[in-house]
Amino acid sequence: MKRFKANIKGVVQGVAFRWFVRREAQIRNIAGYVMNLPDGTVEVDAQGDSESIEEFITMLREGPPMAIVSKVELEWLPPTDYKNFSIKF
């Protein structure tokens, strides 16, 4: 089980980024959350098996069609007890 927290920068708010992330997490059986931050970035905290997490990180770097991802900052963390993936408002 691997877990990370990411800060995604670029044009990532107002482009359905959170909904895209949640859908991709659910497809890969990844737990955690996604939320917009006041500075215009998106935060993702995600946990899953190694292969799913690597695929998920690749997807975060691409984003949905209207997004322009300029940077993804990753921090690896110890696993926690997430049960599902949610959008925090």
C-alpha positions, 0 to 999 in steps of 0.5 A: 500500500502506497500513499502520497499527497500532491499539490497540482499547479496550473490551470486546474480549477474551474475545469472539472479537475476534482471530478476527473480525479475522483472518477480516475481514483474510483476506477483504480480502487484508490482511496483519499480525497481531492480539494481546491486550495485558495491559491488556485492549486488542487490538493490530492491525498491518495492511497492504493496499491503500487501499480494503481498509484503509479497510473494515478500519478501519470493521470494527474500529470495529464489532467482532464481535457480543459486543464493545463497541469504545469507542476505536480509536487509529491510527498510520500506519506505512511498509509492511513485508514481511508475507505473511499475517495471523496471531493472535499469542498 
